[in-house]
Amino acid sequence: MLNTSGIFYFAWVVPYGLALIIFLLAYTRFIIHLAARTRSLFIIAGLIYIAGALGSELVSGRYYEVHGESGVTYFIMITIEECLEMTGIVIFIYALTSYIDLQLKDMQLRITSSPESSLFPHGSLPFMRQALSLKSSMEPPTQASN
């Protein structure tokens, strides 16, 4: 459709690359004003994620154009791409929770359960537990003799 080739075989990388540049320009001042540790974690997370999302896609686009998706190599490339993206997200979540911990030291959050807020109607949970234990302790049915 767009007749892209080489590293731009997957054409979406061009507009997303431009969107990334705009995003970076818009948030540079925000990143600069973060605490050093948080800033470093945000940058590391972003670099790892972008290496997976955009960088791997550029490399795998060229490979896909030449070899197609047959063979294990392309699937290894996709696996590396996904691992990089997930690692970037995990580091970013860690950075966010560390930032929250740093900024909100005195805040406490307690989650409790009450019968009114339960997903199960009042009294049904013990019944379900009992039914599950009965089911698991039941012997398999025997075949009737003819």
C-alpha positions in Angstrom: 0.0 0.0 0.0 2.7 2.5 1.0 5.5 0.7 -0.7 7.8 0.9 2.2 10.9 -1.3 2.4 14.0 -2.0 4.4 13.9 -1.0 8.0 10.7 0.9 7.2 8.9 -2.2 5.9 6.5 -1.9 8.8 5.3 1.6 7.8 3.8 2.4 11.2 7.2 3.1 12.6 7.4 6.4 10.8 4.4 8.2 12.3 5.0 6.6 15.7 8.7 7.7 15.5 7.5 11.3 14.8 4.9 11.1 17.7 7.7 9.9 20.0 9.8 13.0 19.1 6.8 15.3 19.8 6.2 13.4 23.1 9.9 13.8 24.1 9.8 17.5 23.3 6.6 18.0 25.3 7.8 16.1 28.4 11.5 17.1 28.5 11.0 19.8 31.1 8.9 17.5 33.3 11.6 14.7 33.2 14.4 17.3 33.9 12.6 18.4 37.1 12.2 14.9 38.6 14.5 13.7 41.3 17.7 12.2 39.9 16.8 8.6 40.8 13.3 8.8 39.4 14.5 10.6 36.3 17.1 7.9 35.7 14.5 5.1 36.1 12.1 6.9 33.8 14.8 7.3 31.1 16.0 3.7 31.4 12.4 2.4 31.2 11.7 4.6 28.2 14.9 3.6 26.4 14.3 -0.1 27.0 10.6 0.1 25.9 11.4 2.1 22.8 14.3 -0.3 21.9 11.7 -3.0 21.9 8.8 -1.2 20.4 10.5 0.8 17.7 14.1 -0.5 17.4 13.2 -4.1 17.2 10.4 -3.4 14.8 12.9 -1.6 12.4 15.3 -4.6 12.5 12.5 -7.2 12.2 10.9 -5.3 9.4 14.0 -5.7 7.3 14.3 -9.3 8.2 10.6 -10.0 7.4 10.9 -8.3 4.0 13.8 -10.6 3.1 13.0 -13.9 4.8 9.3 -13.7 5.7 8.0 -15.1 9.0 9.1 -18.6 8.3 11.7 -20.1 10.5 12.5 -19.6 14.2 14.7 -16.5 13.8 11.7 -14.2 13.2 9.9 -15.6 16.2 13.0 -15.1 18.4 13.1 -11.5 17.2 9.5 -11.0 18.1 10.1 -12.6 21.5 13.0 -10.2 22.2 10.9 -7.3 21.2 8.1 -8.3 23.5 10.5 -8.9 26.4 12.1 -5.5 26.0 8.7 -3.8 26.0 7.5 -5.7 29.1 10.8 -5.0 30.9 10.5 -1.3 30.1 7.0 -1.3 31.5 8.0 -3.1 34.6 10.9 -0.7 35.3 8.5 2.2 34.7 5.9 0.8 37.1 8.8 0.4 39.7 9.8 4.0 39.0 6.3 5.3 39.5 5.7 3.3 42.7 9.1 4.5 44.0 8.2 8.1 43.2 4.8 7.7 45.0 6.6 6.2 48.0 9.1 9.1 48.0 6.4 11.8 47.6 3.7 10.4 49.9 5.7 8.9 52.8 3.0 9.7 55.4 0.1 8.3 53.4 -1.3 4.9 54.3 -3.7 2.8 52.3 -5.5 -0.1 53.9 -7.8 -2.4 51.9 -10.2 -4.4 53.9 -13.0 -6.7 53.0 -16.6 -6.6 54.3 -19.6 -8.8 53.6 -21.3 -5.8 51.9 -18.5 -5.3 49.5 -17.9 -8.9 48.7 -18.2 -10.2 45.2 -20.2 -13.1 46.6 -23.6 -12.6 48.2 -23.8 -12.9 52.0 -23.4 -16.5 53.0 -22.6 -17.9 49.6 -18.8 -18.1 50.0 -18.8 -20.8 52.7 -21.4 -22.7 50.6 -19.1 -22.5 47.6 -16.1 -23.7 49.6 -18.1 -26.6 51.0 -19.4 -27.5 47.5 -15.8 -27.4 46.1 -14.5 -29.6 48.9 -17.3 -32.0 48.4 -16.7 -32.1 44.7 -13.0 -32.7 45.1 -13.5 -35.4 47.7 -16.1 -37.3 45.7 -15.1 -40.5 44.1 -15.5 -41.0 40.4 -18.7 -42.7 39.5 -18.5 -46.4 39.0 -20.1 -48.1 36.0 -23.2 -50.0 36.6 -23.0 -53.7 35.9 -25.4 -55.1 33.4 
